[in-house]
Amino acid sequence: MAKPNYAFEKRQRELAKKKKKEEKKQQKARAQESGTAESASGEADNETAAS
């Protein structure tokens, strides 16, 4: 029986996580462009108020 390749599995998880993060970033950018990103802009306002 072949042994599991943990390095490959880890790399696949990292790539999936990176892809998901990039998609989320693009979605936020599109929402801000359209002006309907009230939740995204609200989060930004909260961050600047906390600083």
Backbone hydrogen bonds, N-H to C=O, Kabsch-Sander energy under -0.5 kcal/mol:
donor,donor_aa,acceptor,acceptor_aa,energy
6,Y,4,P,-1.1
9,E,5,N,-2.0
10,K,6,Y,-2.6
11,R,7,A,-2.3
12,Q,8,F,-2.4
13,R,9,E,-2.1
14,E,10,K,-2.5
15,L,11,R,-2.6
16,A,12,Q,-2.3
17,K,13,R,-2.5
18,K,14,E,-2.6
19,K,15,L,-2.5
20,K,16,A,-2.4
21,K,17,K,-2.3
22,E,18,K,-2.3
23,E,19,K,-2.4
24,K,20,K,-2.1
25,K,21,K,-2.1
26,Q,22,E,-2.4
27,Q,23,E,-2.3
28,K,24,K,-2.2
29,A,25,K,-2.1
30,R,26,Q,-2.5
31,A,27,Q,-2.2
32,Q,28,K,-2.3
33,E,29,A,-2.1
34,S,30,R,-1.9
35,G,31,A,-0.8
36,T,31,A,-1.3
37,A,31,A,-0.7
38,E,36,T,-1.3
41,S,37,A,-3.0
42,G,38,E,-2.1
43,E,39,S,-1.9
44,A,40,A,-1.7
45,D,41,S,-2.3
46,N,42,G,-2.1
47,E,43,E,-1.9
48,T,44,A,-2.0
49,A,45,D,-2.0
50,A,46,N,-1.6
51,S,47,E,-1.1
